[in-house]
């Protein structure tokens, strides 16, 4: 882990708040997958004050008045984390008023206890974060990113989902003169304004142009974000842009490069930067609705001319994983949380084993949202975000969809009866 992420994690730890109504819990008779690679048969997880107090065979220190759950041999693992999500849909104010409560419940029911919003309408996402933190709305922990541009370039063509005509992909990729630069003082002001509003991260989108300002601006943003205790997360979907983001010093890569083939040397260069990378592989895999229509992320007809990314992304993901990158789960969608999970698992299963997916969904995703010291494993002292599954995720491809019980911050929020 690089120094920037360590600094951001240290700041996050000092201001990490547990939810209201945390319980003392004892989950016994459990098959524990703790997120670190351990599998413990017939173990016990003890929770005190919303944190893991013990985990293992005959775990000691069970509080006398704890809520007790007999897992009956079912799998217990850390809560799921979506490290790249878009939460709001349609009119933001109306969605917040009319749909947010039900949608937040859907995240919990799918096993998600933490979600990184990258990006949603600033005022509304910060209000939703406030409501979930206070307990006014029952939902996952929300980490909010604000967008700061790297140049004055106009990216994309036409209207609708920009991934349909991705400007990082030929023939839309800029090949002319460098993109117009943004004055440094304007960039710094934008980062400081995002921090003042209360965002947790700065998101950038990098598509490098010949002799353009993108790398220099990204470095400026990343350095200022670090100074202010914010994470710097970067959208880079081609190999050339991913390398540029690494060289500029971002903290987190929020996409797998799916444009261009990685070679082993480039994969090693990216992995050696010690940055986490988020999957988002399902964007270029058709989603089939109830009428058996193949849809894109924007819920319109799937553009099969982009399907090459559905193969290239997983191949590059595996090369990076083998080179040692911290690879994490994220969807970059607005589908219902369980649907998004099922959809993202399809390309992940192409190149990752059942065993690989446990840390991808938990420990690695916690690192990718800047909360690796607090979340993502069932280690002593960590926040007690826990799911109980009805089937075995090391043997059954659909087991991660089979969520029976969810605990967030020591509070049972789904199931448990």
Secondary structure, DSSP 4 states (H G I P E B T S, - for coil): --HHHHHHHHHHHHT--PPTT---EEEEEEEEE-SSS-EEEEEEEEEETTEEEEEETT-----TT-EEEE-TT-EEEEPEEEEEE----SSHHHHHHHTHHHHHHHHHHTTEEEEEESS--HHHHHHHHHHHHHTSS---EEEEEEE--SSS---S-SSS-GGGG-TTSTTTS--SSPPPPPPHHHHHHHHHHHHHHT-SEEEEE----TT-SHHHHHHHHHHHHHHHT-EEEEE--BHHHHHHHHHHT-SEE-S---BSPPPHHHHHHHHHTT-EEE--GGGGSPEE-TT--EE-TTSSB--GGGTHHHHHHHHHHHHHHHHT-EEE------S-HHHHHHHHHHHHHHH--HHHHHHHHTHHHHHHTT-TTTSSS--TTSB--EEEESS-TTT-TTGGG-EEEEEETTEEEE---
